[in-house]
Amino acid sequence: ALIMCDDMGYSDISCYGGEISTPNLDRLAKNGLRFNQFYNAARCCPTRASLLTGLYPHECGVGRMVYHNDGPGYLGYLNDKCMTIAEVLKQTGYHTMMVGKWHVGHSKGQWPTDRGFDRFYGIHKHVDSYFTVLKGCTVYLDDKEVIPVTKEPPNVLRPDKEWYTTDVFTDYALKFLEQAAPGKQPFFLYLAYNAPHWPIEAPEENIAKFRGKYLKGWDKLREEKLERMKQLGIVKKDTELSPSENPKWDSLSKSDKRELDFRRAIYAAQIDRMDENIGRLLRRLRELGIIDNTLILFLSDNGCSAEKGMFGFNYGRYNIANYPQWRKLGGGSVSQGRAWANASNTPFRLYKKWIHEGGIATPLIAHWPRVIKSKGKLTHQVSHVIDIMVTCCEVAKAVYPKTFKGRSIRALRGKSLLPILQGKQRQGHEAIYWEHERHAGVRQGRWKLVSKDAEQHWELYDMENDRTEIRDLASAFPQRLEQMKAMWTAWARQINVLPWPKDRRQEKK
């Protein structure tokens, strides 16, 4: 079972030092393994493409978002030179199911049911609301649209309950599991929540748990989180907080503090609700007697989002007083904003879309009691989302072919996580690479070369001593800088990053 959340910060959940209590994820961590140097591809579509295929995003056609076709690396959908985990595992007799946000190709022929999934319930593109279904976000069951645009989506499986994406996605995951005859046939479930991506919308009972808890502000929150992260071993004891762009909390008015506390409370409530639903899935696996022999992986598709502005979408326009009017608007109505996102990504720099640690570092929790014996431990081995496909193949004893349906398939880029799960030191990647909207990077051992614009300035950091990217060593190690730049350029030419496509850095999803 592969569980992915959307736009969640590295240190939001409690088993990574976060202030948001996530008892079900904590339970997975306590009985499993946490990775503290696991990386995604910086944004939703590229990460999902890499996750599913074991390739870098540009190799499978999703170097950016899915709304434009800008050439081989930027088709906006999974190409025919890759296979998904579902396509590979299906050849080995697995029942394959997906629920939630697909976002790697929304035209007919590019859907989950076209790419190896026996069952699908969810949305092909972005998910722009939790309580309603907006234009472009209609809901499909397998390959049939079942909920068109509506303000009142029917909750088919639980008619007595309000339709809320996190709940409904879990409902269908449980239904698919029941139909899959677990224990008789092996299964692969990919559950892709849209939480906690904006718009911030959550049930009242979850929001109520957090209101008032953020009146202490983001400065204090970042300090407290960093201290907990040190105690948990997530980061080293001498880790320093990255510089903050935020206004000092104490400089804000009481009114602003109340409004900002409310926004963060809704964001936290989305994660709280997601954790409750993960608990529902875990209970079902336990009831079926298969939880000990089911590999469960949980991660986020990118770092927390800074959209839009310091205090978020429509700050001042949508507030506590008119909350009943905007609580279900969806779209770009309300977000938590850059200041709180900075706290979500504690202690790292920057956010979703960037290749600095705040954009690409994700929690990864692995739970598999039959295999993982070092329960509750951390691994510091550097890994990447391209490793998930290889891991699934090895665990399922599935062969990744050289050809599929008469066409050549690209060789996998990832390395299996199985040795790490077994408590071994694996032979790691020679290097790991990134590019998204000309934000770029390469990690080689302890060294990380990173840029906000690959055509201009590059920075060099020692990840063993400076994970928060405070001390740029580019001028101190010019030879290493040039060597790693050359590595990145060679990689970029090989996998369709270059030549650069049309600049579309204003895309919002």
C-alpha positions as CSV (number, residue, x, y, z in Angstrom):
1,A,0.0,0.0,0.0
2,L,1.4,3.3,-1.1
3,I,0.0,6.4,0.6
4,M,0.9,9.9,-0.8
5,C,-0.2,13.2,0.7
6,D,-0.1,16.5,-1.1
7,D,1.9,19.7,-0.3
8,M,2.7,18.6,3.3
9,G,5.8,20.0,5.0
10,Y,8.7,17.9,6.1
11,S,8.1,18.4,9.8
12,D,4.3,18.7,10.1
13,I,3.6,15.3,11.5
14,S,4.5,14.4,15.0
15,C,6.8,11.5,14.3
16,Y,9.0,14.0,12.4
17,G,8.9,16.6,15.2
18,G,5.6,18.3,14.1
19,E,3.1,19.9,16.4
20,I,0.2,18.2,14.6
21,S,-0.7,15.0,16.5
22,T,-0.8,12.1,14.0
23,P,-1.2,9.0,16.1
24,N,-1.8,6.6,13.2
25,L,1.3,7.7,11.3
26,D,3.2,7.6,14.6
27,R,2.1,4.0,15.0
28,L,3.5,3.2,11.6
29,A,6.7,4.9,12.5
30,K,6.9,3.2,15.9
31,N,6.6,-0.2,14.3
32,G,8.5,0.6,11.1
33,L,11.3,2.7,9.8
34,R,11.6,6.5,9.1
35,F,13.8,7.9,6.4
36,N,15.2,11.3,7.1
37,Q,17.0,11.9,3.8
38,F,14.3,10.8,1.3
39,Y,13.6,13.1,-1.6
40,N,10.7,13.8,-4.0
41,A,10.8,15.7,-7.3
42,A,9.7,19.1,-5.9
43,R,6.1,19.2,-7.3
44,C,3.0,17.1,-7.7
45,C,3.1,16.0,-11.3
46,P,6.8,15.2,-11.6
47,T,6.9,13.4,-8.3
48,R,3.9,11.3,-9.1
49,A,5.4,10.4,-12.5
50,S,8.7,9.3,-10.9
51,L,6.9,7.5,-8.1
52,L,4.9,5.4,-10.6
53,T,7.6,4.7,-13.1
54,G,11.0,4.6,-11.3
55,L,12.3,7.2,-13.8
56,Y,13.2,10.8,-13.6
57,P,10.1,12.9,-14.5
58,H,11.4,14.2,-17.9
59,E,12.2,10.6,-19.1
60,C,8.5,9.6,-18.8
61,G,7.2,12.9,-20.2
62,V,6.2,14.8,-17.0
63,G,9.0,17.3,-16.4
64,R,6.5,20.0,-15.5
65,M,2.7,20.0,-15.1
66,V,0.0,18.3,-17.2
67,Y,-1.6,21.3,-18.8
68,H,0.6,21.8,-21.8
69,N,2.6,19.7,-24.3
70,D,6.0,21.3,-24.6
71,G,8.0,18.5,-26.2
72,P,9.5,15.0,-25.2
73,G,10.4,15.9,-21.6
74,Y,7.3,18.0,-21.0
75,L,4.4,16.1,-22.7
76,G,2.1,16.5,-19.7
77,Y,1.3,12.8,-19.5
78,L,3.2,9.5,-19.1
79,N,4.8,8.5,-22.4
80,D,5.0,5.0,-23.9
81,K,8.6,4.5,-23.0
82,C,7.8,3.9,-19.3
83,M,5.7,1.4,-17.3
84,T,3.8,2.1,-14.0
85,I,4.1,0.0,-10.9
86,A,0.6,-1.2,-11.6
87,E,1.5,-2.4,-15.1
88,V,4.5,-4.3,-13.9
89,L,2.8,-5.9,-10.8
90,K,-0.2,-6.8,-12.9
91,Q,2.0,-9.1,-15.0
92,T,2.8,-11.0,-11.7
93,G,-0.8,-11.5,-10.8
94,Y,-1.4,-8.5,-8.5
95,H,-4.7,-6.8,-8.2
96,T,-4.0,-3.1,-8.7
97,M,-6.1,-0.3,-7.3
98,M,-5.8,3.5,-7.2
99,V,-7.8,6.1,-5.3
100,G,-7.4,9.9,-5.2
101,K,-5.4,12.3,-7.3
102,W,-3.8,11.0,-10.5
103,H,-2.3,14.1,-12.1
104,V,-0.1,12.4,-14.7
105,G,-2.3,12.6,-17.8
106,H,-6.0,13.6,-18.0
107,S,-7.0,12.8,-21.6
108,K,-8.6,9.5,-22.4
109,G,-6.0,6.9,-23.0
110,Q,-3.8,8.4,-20.2
111,W,-6.0,7.4,-17.2
112,P,-5.1,5.0,-14.4
113,T,-7.2,2.3,-16.0
114,D,-5.1,2.7,-19.2
115,R,-1.9,2.4,-17.2
116,G,-2.3,-0.9,-15.3
117,F,-4.9,-0.2,-12.6
118,D,-7.8,-2.6,-12.3
119,R,-9.8,-0.2,-10.3
120,F,-9.8,3.6,-9.9
121,Y,-11.8,6.1,-8.0
122,G,-10.8,9.7,-8.0
123,I,-9.9,12.7,-10.1
124,H,-7.6,12.8,-13.2
125,K,-6.2,16.3,-12.7
126,H,-5.8,18.6,-9.7
127,V,-8.3,18.4,-6.8
128,D,-9.5,21.9,-6.2
129,S,-12.0,21.3,-3.4
130,Y,-12.7,19.0,-0.5
131,F,-16.5,19.5,-0.1
132,T,-17.5,20.1,-3.7
133,V,-16.6,19.1,-7.3
134,L,-15.4,22.0,-9.4
135,K,-15.0,22.4,-13.2
136,G,-12.0,20.3,-14.4
137,C,-12.1,18.1,-11.3
138,T,-14.9,15.7,-12.0
139,V,-14.8,12.3,-10.3
140,Y,-14.4,9.0,-12.1
141,L,-15.0,5.4,-11.1
142,D,-12.8,3.2,-13.2
143,D,-13.2,4.9,-16.7
144,K,-16.6,6.4,-16.2
145,E,-17.5,9.9,-14.8
146,V,-19.7,9.4,-11.8
147,I,-19.8,12.9,-10.2
148,P,-19.9,15.9,-12.5
149,V,-19.5,19.5,-11.4
150,T,-21.7,20.0,-8.3
151,K,-21.8,21.9,-5.0
152,E,-23.4,18.9,-3.3
153,P,-21.6,15.7,-4.3
154,P,-23.4,12.5,-3.4
155,N,-21.7,10.4,-0.8
156,V,-22.6,7.1,-2.4
157,L,-20.9,4.7,0.0
158,R,-22.0,6.6,3.2
159,P,-25.1,8.6,2.4
160,D,-25.5,9.8,5.9
161,K,-22.1,11.6,5.8
162,E,-21.0,14.8,4.1
163,W,-18.8,14.3,1.0
164,Y,-15.2,15.2,2.0
165,T,-12.4,14.0,-0.3
166,T,-10.2,12.6,2.4
167,D,-13.1,10.5,3.8
168,V,-14.5,9.4,0.4
169,F,-11.1,8.4,-1.0
170,T,-10.6,6.2,2.0
171,D,-14.1,4.8,1.7
172,Y,-13.3,3.6,-1.9
173,A,-9.9,2.3,-0.9
174,L,-11.6,0.1,1.7
175,K,-14.3,-1.0,-0.8
176,F,-11.7,-1.9,-3.4
177,L,-9.7,-3.9,-0.7
178,E,-12.9,-5.9,0.2
179,Q,-13.4,-6.7,-3.5
180,A,-9.7,-7.7,-4.0
181,A,-9.9,-10.9,-1.9
182,P,-6.7,-10.0,0.1
183,G,-4.9,-13.0,1.4
184,K,-5.9,-15.0,-1.8
185,Q,-4.5,-12.6,-4.4
186,P,-1.6,-10.1,-3.8
187,F,-2.7,-6.5,-4.2
188,F,-1.2,-3.1,-4.8
189,L,-3.1,-0.1,-3.5
190,Y,-2.1,3.5,-4.4
191,L,-3.9,6.0,-2.2
192,A,-3.2,9.6,-3.2
193,Y,-4.9,12.1,-0.9
194,N,-5.2,15.8,-1.9
195,A,-4.7,16.8,1.7
196,P,-3.3,19.2,2.9
197,H,-3.1,21.0,-0.5
198,W,-4.9,24.3,-0.7
199,P,-7.8,25.3,-0.6
200,I,-7.7,24.9,3.2
201,E,-11.0,23.2,4.0
202,A,-11.8,20.8,6.8
203,P,-14.6,19.5,9.0
204,E,-15.5,21.7,11.9
205,E,-14.7,19.1,14.6
206,N,-11.1,18.8,13.3
207,I,-10.6,22.6,13.1
208,A,-11.8,23.0,16.7
209,K,-8.9,20.9,17.9
210,F,-6.4,23.4,16.8
211,R,-7.9,26.9,17.1
212,G,-5.9,29.0,19.5
213,K,-2.9,26.7,19.4
214,Y,-1.1,28.9,16.9
215,L,-1.4,32.2,18.7
216,K,2.2,31.7,19.8
217,G,3.2,32.3,16.2
218,W,5.6,30.8,13.6
219,D,8.8,32.0,15.2
220,K,8.1,30.0,18.3
221,L,6.7,27.1,16.4
222,R,9.9,26.8,14.2
223,E,12.1,26.8,17.3
224,E,10.0,24.2,19.1
225,K,9.9,22.0,16.1
226,L,13.6,22.1,15.5
227,E,14.2,21.1,19.2
228,R,11.9,18.1,18.9
229,M,13.5,17.1,15.6
230,K,16.9,17.1,17.3
231,Q,15.6,15.0,20.2
232,L,14.1,12.5,17.7
233,G,17.3,12.3,15.7
234,I,15.6,13.6,12.5
235,V,18.3,16.3,12.3
236,K,21.7,16.6,13.9
237,K,22.1,18.3,17.3
238,D,24.0,21.2,15.8
239,T,21.4,22.0,13.0
240,E,20.6,25.6,12.7
241,L,17.3,27.1,11.5
242,S,17.4,28.4,8.0
243,P,16.9,32.2,7.8
244,S,13.2,33.3,7.8
245,E,11.5,35.8,5.4
246,N,8.6,36.0,7.8
247,P,7.6,39.1,9.6
248,K,8.2,38.8,13.3
249,W,5.1,37.4,14.9
250,D,5.2,39.9,17.7
251,S,5.1,42.7,15.2
252,L,1.6,41.7,14.1
253,S,-1.7,43.0,15.4
254,K,-4.0,40.9,17.6
255,S,-6.5,40.8,14.7
256,D,-3.8,39.4,12.3
257,K,-2.7,36.9,14.9
258,R,-6.3,35.6,15.3
259,E,-6.8,35.3,11.5
260,L,-3.5,33.6,11.0
261,D,-4.1,31.2,13.8
262,F,-7.4,30.3,12.2
263,R,-5.8,29.6,8.8
264,R,-3.1,27.4,10.3
265,A,-5.7,25.6,12.4
266,I,-7.6,24.6,9.2
267,Y,-4.4,23.4,7.5
268,A,-3.6,21.3,10.6
269,A,-7.1,20.0,10.6
270,Q,-6.7,18.6,7.1
271,I,-3.7,16.6,8.2
272,D,-5.5,15.5,11.4
273,R,-8.4,14.2,9.3
274,M,-6.0,12.4,6.9
275,D,-4.4,10.7,9.8
276,E,-7.8,9.6,11.1
277,N,-8.5,8.1,7.7
278,I,-5.1,6.3,7.5
279,G,-6.2,4.8,10.8
280,R,-9.3,3.4,9.1
281,L,-7.2,1.8,6.5
282,L,-4.8,0.3,9.0
283,R,-7.7,-1.1,11.1
284,R,-9.1,-2.9,8.0
285,L,-5.7,-4.4,7.1
286,R,-5.5,-5.6,10.7
287,E,-9.0,-7.1,10.6
288,L,-8.1,-8.9,7.4
289,G,-5.0,-10.3,9.2
290,I,-2.6,-9.0,6.5
291,I,-1.0,-5.9,8.1
292,D,2.2,-7.7,9.2
293,N,2.9,-8.9,5.6
294,T,1.8,-5.7,3.8
295,L,4.5,-3.1,2.9
296,I,3.0,0.3,3.7
297,L,4.8,3.4,2.5
298,F,3.8,7.0,3.4
299,L,5.3,10.2,1.9
300,S,4.5,13.6,0.5
301,D,4.8,14.7,-3.1
302,N,6.7,17.9,-2.3
303,G,7.4,20.4,0.4
304,C,4.8,22.7,1.8
305,S,3.4,25.3,-0.7
306,A,4.0,29.0,-0.3
307,E,1.1,30.0,-2.4
308,K,0.0,32.7,-2.4
309,G,1.7,35.5,-0.6
310,M,3.0,35.8,3.0
311,F,-0.5,35.2,4.5
312,G,-2.1,33.2,1.7
313,F,-4.8,33.6,-0.9
314,N,-7.4,36.4,-0.3
315,Y,-6.0,37.4,3.1
316,G,-8.2,40.2,4.4
317,R,-11.0,39.3,2.0
318,Y,-11.8,35.9,3.5
319,N,-11.7,35.8,7.3
320,I,-13.2,34.4,10.4
321,A,-16.2,36.7,10.2
322,N,-17.3,35.5,6.7
323,Y,-16.0,31.9,7.0
324,P,-19.5,30.4,6.4
325,Q,-19.4,32.0,2.9
326,W,-16.0,30.7,1.9
327,R,-15.5,27.4,3.7
328,K,-16.6,25.4,0.6
329,L,-15.6,27.7,-2.2
330,G,-12.6,25.6,-3.3
331,G,-10.2,26.7,-6.0
332,G,-7.8,29.5,-5.1
333,S,-10.0,30.7,-2.3
334,V,-7.8,30.4,0.9
335,S,-4.4,29.0,1.6
336,Q,-2.2,29.2,4.7
337,G,0.5,31.3,3.0
338,R,4.2,31.5,2.9
339,A,4.9,32.3,6.5
340,W,3.2,29.1,7.8
341,A,4.6,27.1,5.0
342,N,8.1,28.1,6.2
343,A,7.1,26.6,9.6
344,S,5.8,23.5,7.9
345,N,9.2,23.0,6.2
346,T,11.2,23.6,9.4
347,P,14.2,23.7,9.5
348,F,14.7,23.9,5.7
349,R,14.8,26.7,3.1
350,L,12.2,27.4,0.5
351,Y,9.1,25.5,-0.5
352,K,7.3,23.3,-3.1
353,K,8.8,23.9,-6.6
354,W,12.3,24.7,-5.4
355,I,15.2,22.2,-5.2
356,H,16.4,23.5,-1.9
357,E,15.5,21.1,0.9
358,G,12.2,22.8,1.8
359,G,11.0,21.8,-1.7
360,I,12.3,18.2,-2.1
361,A,12.7,16.7,1.4
362,T,9.8,14.4,2.4
363,P,9.1,12.2,5.3
364,L,9.0,8.5,4.3
365,I,7.6,6.0,6.7
366,A,7.9,2.3,5.8
367,H,5.9,-0.3,7.8
368,W,6.3,-4.0,7.2
369,P,6.6,-5.9,10.5
370,R,7.5,-9.2,8.8
371,V,10.7,-7.6,7.3
372,I,11.5,-4.5,9.3
373,K,13.1,-5.6,12.6
374,S,14.7,-2.3,13.7
375,K,11.3,-0.9,14.7
376,G,11.0,2.8,15.5
377,K,14.4,3.5,14.1
378,L,15.6,6.1,11.6
379,T,17.7,5.5,8.5
380,H,20.0,8.2,7.2
381,Q,20.6,6.5,3.9
382,V,19.9,9.0,1.0
383,S,17.1,7.8,-1.2
384,H,14.7,9.2,-3.8
385,V,11.2,8.6,-5.1
386,I,12.6,6.8,-8.2
387,D,13.5,4.0,-5.7
388,I,9.8,3.1,-5.1
389,M,9.2,1.2,-8.3
390,V,12.4,-0.9,-8.0
391,T,11.4,-1.7,-4.4
392,C,7.9,-2.8,-5.4
393,C,9.3,-5.0,-8.2
394,E,11.7,-6.7,-5.8
395,V,9.1,-7.2,-3.0
396,A,6.6,-8.6,-5.5
397,K,9.3,-10.7,-7.3
398,A,8.1,-9.0,-10.5
399,V,10.3,-8.7,-13.5
400,Y,10.6,-5.2,-15.0
401,P,10.8,-5.9,-18.8
402,K,12.9,-4.3,-21.5
403,T,9.9,-4.2,-23.8
404,F,6.1,-3.8,-23.2
405,K,3.3,-4.1,-25.7
406,G,5.9,-4.2,-28.5
407,R,7.8,-1.1,-27.6
408,S,11.1,-0.5,-25.8
409,I,11.0,0.6,-22.2
410,R,13.6,2.8,-20.5
411,A,15.8,1.1,-17.9
412,L,14.9,2.0,-14.3
413,R,16.9,4.7,-12.5
414,G,16.0,3.7,-8.9
415,K,17.7,1.4,-6.4
416,S,15.7,-0.9,-4.2
417,L,15.0,0.2,-0.6
418,L,14.6,-3.4,0.5
419,P,18.2,-3.7,1.9
420,I,17.5,-0.6,4.0
421,L,14.2,-2.1,5.2
422,Q,16.1,-5.3,6.1
423,G,18.6,-3.2,8.2
424,K,21.4,-3.3,5.7
425,Q,23.6,-0.7,4.2
426,R,22.8,-0.6,0.5
427,Q,25.0,0.6,-2.3
428,G,23.5,4.1,-2.8
429,H,23.1,6.3,-5.9
430,E,26.3,7.7,-7.5
431,A,24.3,10.9,-7.7
432,I,20.6,12.1,-7.6
433,Y,19.3,14.8,-9.9
434,W,16.5,17.4,-10.1
435,E,15.1,20.0,-12.4
436,H,11.8,21.8,-12.2
437,E,11.1,25.1,-13.9
438,R,14.8,25.7,-14.1
439,H,15.3,25.2,-10.4
440,A,17.9,22.5,-10.4
441,G,20.2,20.3,-8.3
442,V,22.4,17.3,-7.9
443,R,23.3,15.4,-4.7
444,Q,26.5,13.4,-4.7
445,G,27.3,11.9,-1.3
446,R,27.6,14.7,1.2
447,W,27.6,17.4,-1.5
448,K,24.6,19.2,-3.0
449,L,24.8,21.6,-5.9
450,V,21.6,23.6,-6.2
451,S,20.3,26.6,-8.2
452,K,17.2,28.7,-8.3
453,D,18.0,29.2,-12.0
454,A,20.2,26.6,-13.8
455,E,21.2,29.2,-16.4
456,Q,22.6,31.5,-13.8
457,H,23.8,31.1,-10.2
458,W,24.7,27.8,-8.4
459,E,25.2,27.1,-4.7
460,L,27.2,24.3,-3.1
461,Y,26.4,22.8,0.3
462,D,27.9,20.2,2.6
463,M,24.8,18.2,3.6
464,E,26.5,16.4,6.4
465,N,27.3,19.6,8.2
466,D,24.7,22.0,6.8
467,R,21.5,20.4,5.8
468,T,19.7,23.7,6.1
469,E,21.8,25.2,3.3
470,I,23.1,28.2,5.2
471,R,26.8,28.2,4.2
472,D,27.3,28.4,0.4
473,L,30.7,26.8,-0.3
474,A,30.8,27.4,-4.0
475,S,33.7,29.9,-3.9
476,A,35.6,27.6,-1.5
477,F,35.4,24.6,-3.8
478,P,35.3,25.9,-7.4
479,Q,36.5,22.6,-8.8
480,R,33.8,20.6,-7.2
481,L,31.3,23.2,-8.3
482,E,32.3,22.9,-12.0
483,Q,32.5,19.1,-11.8
484,M,29.0,18.8,-10.4
485,K,27.6,21.4,-12.9
486,A,29.1,19.3,-15.7
487,M,27.4,16.2,-14.2
488,W,24.1,17.9,-14.0
489,T,24.3,19.2,-17.6
490,A,25.2,15.8,-19.0
491,W,22.2,14.3,-17.1
492,A,19.9,17.1,-18.3
493,R,20.8,16.5,-21.9
494,Q,20.4,12.7,-21.6
495,I,16.9,12.7,-20.1
496,N,15.0,15.5,-22.0
497,V,15.5,18.4,-19.6
498,L,17.3,20.3,-22.3
499,P,16.6,22.0,-24.6
500,W,14.5,24.2,-22.3
501,P,10.8,24.3,-23.2
502,K,8.7,27.4,-23.2
503,D,8.9,29.1,-19.8
504,R,5.6,28.4,-18.0
505,R,6.6,29.2,-14.4
506,Q,3.4,31.0,-13.7
507,E,1.4,27.8,-13.6
508,K,-0.4,27.5,-10.3
509,K,-1.4,23.9,-9.5
